[in-house]
Amino acid sequence: MASATNKFSGFNLFSLALGLAFLYLPIVILVIYSFNASRLVTVWGGWSLRWYSEFFNDRAMLDAAWMSFRVAATSATLATLLGTLAAVALSRGRRFKGRALFSGMLYAPLVMPEVITGLSLLLLFVALDAERGFRTVTVAHTTLTMCFVAVVVQSRLGSLDSSLEEAAMDLGCDPARAFLAVTLPLILPAIVAGWMLAFTLSLDDLVIASFTTGPGSATLPIRIYSEVRLGVKPEINAICTLIVGLIALLIIAASFAAKLSNARGDSAAPL
């Protein structure tokens, strides 16, 4: 009876195929047409790497890509540091007054519409008379992605046995040294996964970056959006294909890191 219920029916297979086609068929078409030799996006003209060459010769696009990678790397590093500290405080720290408020404010960007987040940050930077550019976009993306890192790291900390740290302190370690020697190696894969997730979210963001960027500091999504408004060029397909490939590699690496963290967490979990 169990084997019969575990079998895929024709309807289940059809639903799965339809769902995968809905999600990934547009991406597959985009990748294929990025190798199109024709200048017309919807007309196939044979296989060619022409538009990849066009991208690497487009100075404005390269500058926007470099800006995006700088912002993503910097904001992901800051978000990982702050998010990890916040996760440790919530998981290992003592109960403190305002804990619920702190937790709510930390996780607010998870449910807050990006338009509201971007507008509020814009008003903050205007009130501070801050020149909008690399720094403001980095701060905005750090605010956006820190909560995702905290969620990933806190879930790993919750699966670990706190008695391991207590044993290290009984053997003479202070709390900081016990964390560095025992806890940090166990949650390191989760920290790496959180950094990759933050990097991907920052690299992909358009809404918040459009509110907080300034002249001469446009990120790649903003540049692509401005180009698409005037008509889709085959070069855009090539750029998007490169981004899809990079994000796919990061997702695969983050998945492996998360699995490693789960394995370490299970081995360190209380029986």
C-alpha positions as CSV (number, residue, x, y, z in Angstrom):
1,M,0.0,0.0,0.0
2,A,2.8,2.4,0.8
3,S,4.6,1.7,-2.5
4,A,1.4,2.5,-4.4
5,T,1.0,5.9,-2.6
6,N,4.7,6.8,-3.3
7,K,4.4,6.3,-7.0
8,F,4.1,9.3,-9.2
9,S,0.8,9.5,-11.1
10,G,0.5,10.9,-14.6
11,F,-1.2,14.0,-13.1
12,N,1.7,14.5,-10.7
13,L,4.3,14.2,-13.4
14,F,2.3,16.7,-15.6
15,S,2.0,19.2,-12.7
16,L,5.7,18.9,-12.0
17,A,6.7,19.4,-15.7
18,L,4.3,22.4,-16.0
19,G,5.7,24.0,-12.9
20,L,9.3,23.5,-14.0
21,A,8.5,24.8,-17.4
22,F,6.8,27.9,-16.0
23,L,9.8,28.6,-13.8
24,Y,12.7,27.8,-16.1
25,L,11.5,27.9,-19.7
26,P,11.9,31.7,-19.9
27,I,15.4,31.4,-18.5
28,V,16.3,28.7,-21.0
29,I,15.0,30.8,-23.9
30,L,17.0,33.8,-22.7
31,V,20.2,31.7,-22.5
32,I,19.6,30.3,-26.0
33,Y,19.0,33.7,-27.6
34,S,22.1,35.2,-25.9
35,F,24.0,33.2,-28.6
36,N,21.8,34.6,-31.4
37,A,23.8,36.2,-34.2
38,S,20.9,38.4,-35.3
39,R,20.5,41.9,-34.0
40,L,16.7,41.3,-33.7
41,V,16.0,39.6,-30.3
42,T,13.0,37.5,-31.6
43,V,14.6,36.4,-34.9
44,W,17.1,33.5,-34.8
45,G,20.1,34.2,-37.0
46,G,22.5,31.3,-36.0
47,W,24.9,30.7,-33.2
48,S,27.4,33.4,-32.3
49,L,29.3,34.9,-29.3
50,R,28.9,38.4,-30.8
51,W,26.9,39.8,-27.9
52,Y,29.2,38.5,-25.2
53,S,32.0,40.4,-27.0
54,E,29.8,43.5,-27.2
55,F,29.3,43.3,-23.5
56,F,33.0,43.1,-22.7
57,N,33.6,46.1,-24.9
58,D,30.8,48.1,-23.4
59,R,32.5,50.4,-20.8
60,A,29.3,51.6,-19.2
61,M,28.0,48.1,-18.6
62,L,31.4,47.0,-17.2
63,D,31.5,49.9,-14.8
64,A,28.0,49.1,-13.6
65,A,28.9,45.4,-13.2
66,W,32.0,46.4,-11.2
67,M,29.9,48.7,-9.0
68,S,27.4,45.8,-8.4
69,F,30.2,43.4,-7.4
70,R,31.8,45.9,-5.1
71,V,28.5,46.7,-3.4
72,A,27.5,43.0,-3.2
73,A,30.9,41.9,-1.7
74,T,31.1,44.7,0.8
75,S,27.5,44.6,1.9
76,A,27.5,40.8,2.1
77,T,30.6,40.9,4.4
78,L,29.1,43.5,6.7
79,A,25.7,41.7,6.7
80,T,27.4,38.4,7.6
81,L,29.3,40.0,10.5
82,L,26.4,41.8,11.9
83,G,23.9,39.1,11.2
84,T,26.1,36.5,12.9
85,L,26.5,38.6,16.0
86,A,22.8,39.2,16.1
87,A,22.1,35.5,15.8
88,V,24.6,34.6,18.6
89,A,23.0,37.3,20.8
90,L,19.5,35.8,20.3
91,S,20.6,32.2,20.5
92,R,23.3,32.2,23.2
93,G,22.8,35.5,25.0
94,R,20.9,36.0,28.2
95,R,17.4,37.3,28.1
96,F,17.5,41.1,28.0
97,K,14.9,43.8,28.1
98,G,13.7,44.7,24.6
99,R,14.6,41.3,23.2
100,A,11.3,41.0,21.4
101,L,11.7,44.5,19.9
102,F,15.2,43.8,18.8
103,S,14.2,40.5,17.2
104,G,11.2,42.2,15.4
105,M,13.4,45.0,14.1
106,L,16.1,42.5,12.9
107,Y,13.6,40.4,10.9
108,A,11.4,43.3,9.7
109,P,13.1,43.5,6.2
110,L,12.0,39.9,5.6
111,V,8.4,41.0,5.4
112,M,8.8,44.7,4.6
113,P,8.1,45.7,1.0
114,E,11.3,46.8,-0.7
115,V,9.6,50.1,-1.9
116,I,9.0,51.1,1.7
117,T,12.5,50.1,2.8
118,G,14.1,52.0,-0.1
119,L,12.0,55.1,0.5
120,S,12.7,55.2,4.2
121,L,16.4,54.8,3.6
122,L,16.3,57.6,1.0
123,L,14.6,59.9,3.5
124,L,17.3,59.0,6.0
125,F,20.1,59.8,3.7
126,V,18.5,63.0,2.7
127,A,18.0,64.0,6.3
128,L,21.7,63.2,7.0
129,D,22.7,65.1,3.9
130,A,24.7,62.0,2.7
131,E,26.0,62.0,-0.8
132,R,24.3,59.0,-2.5
133,G,26.6,56.5,-4.2
134,F,28.6,53.5,-3.3
135,R,28.4,53.9,0.5
136,T,24.6,54.6,0.6
137,V,23.8,51.6,-1.6
138,T,26.1,49.4,0.5
139,V,24.4,50.5,3.8
140,A,21.0,49.9,2.2
141,H,21.9,46.4,1.0
142,T,23.5,45.6,4.4
143,T,20.2,46.5,6.0
144,L,18.3,44.3,3.6
145,T,20.5,41.2,3.7
146,M,21.5,41.1,7.4
147,C,18.3,39.5,8.5
148,F,18.7,36.7,6.0
149,V,22.1,35.9,7.4
150,A,20.7,36.0,10.9
151,V,18.0,33.5,10.0
152,V,20.5,31.0,8.5
153,V,23.0,31.3,11.3
154,Q,20.4,31.2,14.1
155,S,18.9,28.1,12.7
156,R,22.3,26.4,12.8
157,L,23.0,27.6,16.4
158,G,19.6,26.2,17.5
159,S,20.6,22.7,16.4
160,L,23.9,22.7,18.3
161,D,24.4,21.5,21.8
162,S,25.2,24.4,24.1
163,S,26.8,22.0,26.6
164,L,29.8,21.9,24.2
165,E,30.6,25.5,25.0
166,E,29.9,25.0,28.7
167,A,32.4,22.1,28.7
168,A,35.0,24.3,27.0
169,M,34.5,27.0,29.7
170,D,34.7,24.4,32.4
171,L,38.1,23.5,31.0
172,G,39.3,27.1,31.4
173,C,38.1,28.9,28.3
174,D,36.4,32.3,28.6
175,P,33.1,32.7,26.7
176,A,34.8,34.4,23.7
177,R,37.5,31.8,23.4
178,A,34.9,29.0,23.8
179,F,32.9,30.5,20.9
180,L,35.9,30.8,18.7
181,A,37.3,27.3,19.4
182,V,34.0,25.3,19.6
183,T,31.0,27.1,18.1
184,L,32.5,29.1,15.2
185,P,34.0,26.0,13.4
186,L,30.6,24.3,13.7
187,I,28.6,27.2,12.3
188,L,31.2,28.3,9.7
189,P,29.4,26.6,6.8
190,A,26.2,28.4,7.7
191,I,28.1,31.7,7.8
192,V,29.5,31.0,4.4
193,A,26.0,30.1,3.1
194,G,24.6,33.3,4.6
195,W,27.3,35.4,2.9
196,M,26.5,33.8,-0.4
197,L,22.8,34.4,0.0
198,A,23.5,38.1,1.0
199,F,25.8,38.5,-2.0
200,T,23.2,37.1,-4.4
201,L,20.4,39.3,-3.0
202,S,22.6,42.4,-3.2
203,L,23.7,41.6,-6.8
204,D,20.1,41.1,-7.9
205,D,18.5,44.1,-6.1
206,L,16.9,46.8,-8.2
207,V,14.3,48.6,-6.1
208,I,16.3,49.6,-3.1
209,A,19.4,50.4,-5.2
210,S,17.3,52.7,-7.4
211,F,16.3,54.7,-4.3
212,T,19.7,55.0,-2.7
213,T,22.1,55.3,-5.7
214,G,23.4,58.5,-7.2
215,P,24.8,59.9,-10.4
216,G,27.8,57.8,-11.7
217,S,27.1,54.9,-9.3
218,A,24.4,52.9,-11.1
219,T,24.5,49.2,-10.4
220,L,24.1,46.6,-13.1
221,P,20.4,45.9,-12.5
222,I,19.7,49.6,-12.8
223,R,21.7,49.8,-16.0
224,I,19.9,46.8,-17.5
225,Y,16.5,48.2,-16.6
226,S,17.3,51.6,-18.2
227,E,18.5,49.8,-21.4
228,V,15.4,47.5,-21.5
229,R,13.1,50.5,-21.3
230,L,14.4,51.6,-24.7
231,G,14.1,48.1,-26.2
232,V,15.7,44.8,-25.4
233,K,19.1,44.4,-27.1
234,P,20.7,41.0,-27.6
235,E,23.5,42.2,-25.4
236,I,21.1,42.2,-22.5
237,N,20.5,38.5,-23.0
238,A,24.2,37.8,-22.8
239,I,24.6,39.9,-19.6
240,C,21.6,38.2,-18.0
241,T,23.0,34.8,-18.9
242,L,26.2,35.6,-17.2
243,I,24.4,36.7,-14.1
244,V,22.2,33.6,-14.1
245,G,25.3,31.4,-14.4
246,L,27.1,33.2,-11.5
247,I,24.0,33.1,-9.2
248,A,23.6,29.4,-10.1
249,L,27.1,28.7,-9.0
250,L,26.6,30.6,-5.8
251,I,23.4,28.8,-5.0
252,I,25.1,25.4,-5.6
253,A,28.0,26.4,-3.3
254,A,25.6,27.7,-0.7
255,S,23.6,24.4,-0.9
256,F,26.8,22.4,-0.3
257,A,27.7,24.7,2.6
258,A,24.3,24.3,4.2
259,K,24.4,20.5,3.9
260,L,27.8,20.5,5.5
261,S,26.5,22.7,8.3
262,N,23.5,20.3,8.8
263,A,25.9,17.4,9.0
264,R,28.0,19.1,11.6
265,G,25.0,20.3,13.5
266,D,23.5,16.8,13.6
267,S,26.8,15.4,14.9
268,A,27.0,18.1,17.6
269,A,23.3,18.0,18.5
270,P,22.2,16.5,21.8
271,L,21.1,12.9,21.8
